Amino acid sequence: MQDRPLTLDGFVERAERLSPRKEIVTATVGGVERVTHGEWADRTRRLAAALDTLGVSADGRVATFAWNTARHLELYFAAPCSGRVLHTLNIRLFPEQVTYIVNHAQDEVIFVDRSLLGLLAPLVPTFTTVRHLVVMEDGAPVTDLDGLDGVELLDHEALLAAEQPAEFRIDDELRAASMCYTSGTTGNPKGVVYTHRSTYLHTMAAMFTDSVGVSESDTILPVVPMFHANAWGLAHAGVAAGSTLVMPGPNMVPAALAGLIESERVTLAAGVPTIWMGVLPELAGRDTSALRVIPCGGSAVPKALSEAYRAQVGLPILQAWGMTETSPVASVANVVSWLADGSDEELADLRATQGRPLVGVQLRIADQATGEELPWDGTSRGELQAAGPWITASYHDDPRSPESFTDDGWLRTGDVAVITPDGYVRIVDRTKDVVKSGGEWISSVELENEIMAHPAVAEAAVIGVPHPKWSERPLACVVVAPDAELTADELIEFLDGRVAKWWLPDDVVFIDEVPKTSVGKFSKKDLRDRFADHVLPTAGD
């Protein structure tokens, strides 16, 4: 067999030769912009040449601070296909975390959308290695540029216009292609570096039928940000397959997303649960007949939300699971053939799991105290661990790496899970979020799902708060749906019989919104800080 490297430059060549007429559509302030794959590939090669002109080192880090756009997609390939490393910066991180990430990664150049320039500008003086700032025009008005005195702002389009298309040749598939940092809910974010080989293989996995089956005939709407674990691999897979890509740009409001799904005849739309909660009512009365799959990840998908989509759109949400450390997709909750004739309730329960591991991914659960591997019996609970060719083996230049991996090299995910005999993973909590009551565990995730099944509940998060007798007891933090009413007693009565009695929350607090992390997950850390001194009404029991 020929020994050819698995490198991303081959995807650009496919776009040029096999899908040059297919489109990349970007929603902008001024309207929809369209560019063909052939035009995009030419621009990508010119951008790579511009990196040479800017003097970016042979393996230099090329950072992006940008929305989901065709221009951002150019950087997804121009950087790695010229030997550099793409570094997507999370625009929603705290300022001090952005500074840490830029300096830790040693970024040499940052490409920033004009609409985000005001957000980045105050941080520029804190960057120690950045030599160039390139502005990508997105039609946004000029904003406050405090912090940019004396800083030359280069124009993205001018750079491309001055260059000839570069030739790509990456010979080493183990060369770094891109990097992404975790969302950093505790301590500084940790960097994960993806190779050409790992990204290539993950792209192939996204095209598996038993994954999300990306194909040339798809029109893909990646609502998941391109700074969130490589847009779950959909940006790479869309280019490799020759799919039409629909980039939502900065207007991420539910009505705009629903409009794109209808007007562009989207077949695959991917985003986190909080996105789909908002989009669902906006889909009423729209033509969504082109949709074939709605992948969702980032946090557990409430069964009630998935079933609401099945009722209104005709498609349940397809839950997938992964992490920044797993590139990210590691498992998908498709229903296997021998379980397909189950009842509606049984199938809904299956779809509410994190699914079965993809070909190439190994998953196991282990006892947290002893490290002993536990059986796939659907009841044994342990820490979920992962191994495979697109699973990270370490964190970038980080002394915390050893504590995140087992002695035999498996990634310790920090998730508590069970695995059924059929291979379905069901995450019951994060190790740091599980409620430890009287020596027993209460799954905050499972309790949240049951709470959100109440029609008057829009969002819910469960945290553990101190209890003098039981160590911790569950506190339900609930957001009531608009125009709905709900009391704590009514909610407890609803839960009675749906969960074990000792799982019932000791108290319910009603809040305006569940705080979110930079990638749209519920921030239970913020809730624990807010309610650290909360006194439970049953604390004396």
Helices and strands as residue ranges (DSSP letters): H 9-18, E 23-28, E 31-36, H 37-53, E 61-65, H 70-81, E 85-88, H 95-105, E 107-113, H 114-120, G 121-126, E 132-136, E 153-155, H 156-161, E 176-181, E 191-195, H 196-206, E 219-222, G 230-233, H 234-241, E 244-247, H 254-263, E 268-270, H 273-279, G 280-283, E 295-296, H 303-312, E 318-322, G 324-326, E 329-332, G 337-339, H 344-351, E 356-357, E 362-366, E 382-387, G 401-404, E 411-419, E 425-430, E 435-437, E 440-442, H 444-451, E 457-467, E 471-480, H 488-495, G 501-503, E 507-510, H 524-530
